[in-house]
């Protein structure tokens, strides 16, 4: 039996309270329209490239007001939430770009710290050095018994590193979340291509809630929140213009059928080096 999910495409800003309100509204609407699980983008709680201005808002997980608001909303509505990521302070003084899976009772079912840091100099002139403030994660994370089955967790730039998805494939994930805040140049060039490739490689659904549009800190993100099925077919594309809530169906029979036709996971062999 298929499962209805919701994706929030948002234009997060520099005010965590405003972002939290948007997230809570999305939780309430997703539940009200019959979704079993809501997926949100990378940096749902704060998107601010001015690190000096952002620093007062980046606190430990236990003190994060956006996380607390979403957990309370999830419990109030009885819905799962894949909170794409938040910036949280670590005990060592560095930050983590951390995803959360929140159960319908408001408890945290899983955490994942983004492994691959976005350190690039684009031809457009944009330069990003995530590793200057953020510490990379070290663990592959998959969580069982969600409404979409076994869910693998990644964040944005992780999509460019097949070894992570190879590892999630070995975990037999039914779906993989790739919350993102993709730049426009890289999005135009590679977003759809990479999403479809990762779905095919893992024989799994890819669910990618994304940031979109012009943000308060001056950046522009690509949008096009996607759901891609295990055959690589796009089930949902929310476009690159506006924030909003989209819905899709996740069908476990589709996963079974694709894996029966093309058993690439079963046929995989370890490579000699």
N, C-alpha and C positions, 0 to 999 in steps of 0.2 A: 504494500500500500504506500502511495507516495506521501511525502511530507511537504507542507507549505512552509516556506521560509521567507523572511523579509531582509532586504539590504537597505541600509541607510547610506545614501550618497550625500555628503555634507560639505559645507564650506566653513570649516572650523576657524575660529579666530583666536585672538589673544586674551579673551576673557573666559576663564574656566567656568564661571557661573552661567554665562550665556550658552556655552557649549554643553554644560550639564543639563540645562533646561531643554535644549534641542534633543539630547539623547533620551531624556525621560519621556518627552512627547513621542519620540519614535517608538520606544518600548510600549507605551500605552496604545498607540495606533496599530502597531504590528500585532499585539495580542488581540486587540479589538477586531482586527480583520482576519483572524484565524491562523496566524503564523505560529508555529511551534518554536521558532528560533529566529532571533534577530542578529544580523552581522553588521558591524560598524567599521569605519576606516581606521587606518593608522593615525595616531595622534588625534584621537577623537576629543580629548579633553583640553588640548592646548596646541596650537600650531603657531609658533613664533620663532623666527630665525634670529631675533635679537636675544641672545642668550643672557645678557645682563638683565633685560626686562623680564625674561621668562623665569629666571632663577628663583624669585620669591614664591612662585607658584609650583615649583617642582619639589615635592615633599615625599616623605616615605609613604609606602603603600598604605599603611595603617591610618595615615592622616590625610589621604587624598580625598577631597570632597566630591570629585567627579565619580570616582569608583564607588564611594558610599552611596551617592544618589542613584547610580545605575543598579547597584545591588538591591537597594530598597525598592526601586521600581520593578525589577525583575520578580522579586518576592511578592510584591503587591499584585502583579498581573499573572503570576504563575507561568513565566516564559523563560526559556533559555536565552542567554545573550552571549555572543562572541564579541567581546569588546576589543576592537581591532588592536589598539595599543594606547598606552598612556606613558608619558614621561614620569618616571618615579626616581626618587633619590635612593641610592644604595648606601650601606653603612660605611663604605670606603670613601665616600665623598663624590664618587662618579654617579652618572645617571644610567638608567636602563630604559630601553624602548620595549615596554612589556605588554604582551597580550594577556587577556584574561578570558576564561570561559566561566560564565556565571550560571549556576543551576537555578531552577525555578523557585527554590527556597531562599535564594540570595547568597548561598555559599559559593566560594570559589572552587570550581571543579578542576581547574588547571591554570598554569601560568607558563608563559614562554617568553624568554628574552631574545630579541632579534639578534641573530648570529652575525650577519654580514653587514658591515658598516658602509654607508654610502659616502665614499670619499672619491669625488670626481671633479674634473674640470671639463665642462662641456664646450663645444665649439660656439655655442650661443653666447658664451661669456659667463654663464652661471657656474659657480663653484660651490661645492658642498663638502664639508669635512665632518661627518657625523662622529668619527672617532675622537675628535678633539674634546668632546664632552661625555660621550656615551661609551660604556663598556660593553663589548659584545657578549652575548650569551654563549653557552658551551654545550647545551643539551638539546637533543631532538625530543619533541613532545607530541604525543598523540593521546587523545582522551576518548575513552570508550563510552558507549551508552548515551550518546547525544541523540537528538531527533534525526540527525543525518547519519547515524552510525558512528563508526570510529573516525574521529576528526583529527587531522594533522594540522599543526599550527606553524605558520611562517609569517613574515612581515615584509612587504614591499620588495626591497632590493634582494632579498633572499631568492626571489624568483629566478635570478640569473645564475644560480649555482645548482646544477643538476644533482650533485652529490647529496644535498639535503633532501631532495625529492626522491632520490634513490633510497635513502634511509627510510623515508616515510612510506615508500612502496613496500619495503621489507616489513613494515608494520601493518601492511594490508589495510591502509586507510580507505574508507569509503568516500571521503570528501577531504579536501584540503582548503583551509582558509588562507587567503593572501591579501589581507587588508593593506591599503596603499595610500601614498600621497605622491604619485608619480609626477615628474615634471612633464610639461607639454612636449618638449622636443623628444625626450626618450619615449614618452607615451605614443606619440604619432608613429615613431619608428618601430617599436617593439612590443607594446602592451598586448595587443590581440595575439600576435605571433607566439609570445612566450606563454600566455595563459593557455592557449590551445595545446601547445606542445607539452606543458606540464600535466594537463589533464590526460592526454593520450599516454604519456609515459607511465603515469601512475594508475591508469585504468580507473580513474576516480573523478568525481565531480570536483571542480575548482570553483570556489565561492570568493569573490573579490570585491568587497565594498571599498569605495575610493573617495578621496577628497576631490573637489571640483571647483573650478572658477578662480576668481580673484580674491585673495585673502587679505586680512587686515595688515599682515606683516609685509605685504607687497609681492608675495610669490603668486604664481598661477599654477594650478594643478589640472591634470588631464581629464579626470572623471572616468566615464565609461565603466562604471561598476558592472561586473560581469558574473554570470553563472555559465560555466561550460560543462557539458556532460562528458562521460568517459570516452566517447567516440570523437571528441573534439568539436562538437557542434555547440554553437552559442545559443543558450536557452534564454538568457536575458542580457540586454545591453542597455544601460540607462542613459547613454549619450554623454556628451561632454559639455553641456551648457548649464544645467541647473541642478541644484540640490533637490532631494526628494526621497521618497520611499518606494522601492520596487519589490515585487513578489515573484517567486518562482516555485516550481514543484521539483522535489528531489525524489527520484523513483529508484528504489533499490533493485528492481528488476532490470533496469537499464545497466547497472553495474554488473550484475550477474551475466546478462546477455553478452556484453562486450568482452568480459573476461573469458567467456566460453568460446567466443569466436576467435579472439586473439589473446591467447594465454601467455602474454609476454612476461608477466610477473612470475609465472610458474616456470617459464623457459629460461629465465635469467641465469647466467653463469658468471662466476667470479673470474675477473680478468687477471692474467698473469702480468707482472711488471718486471 
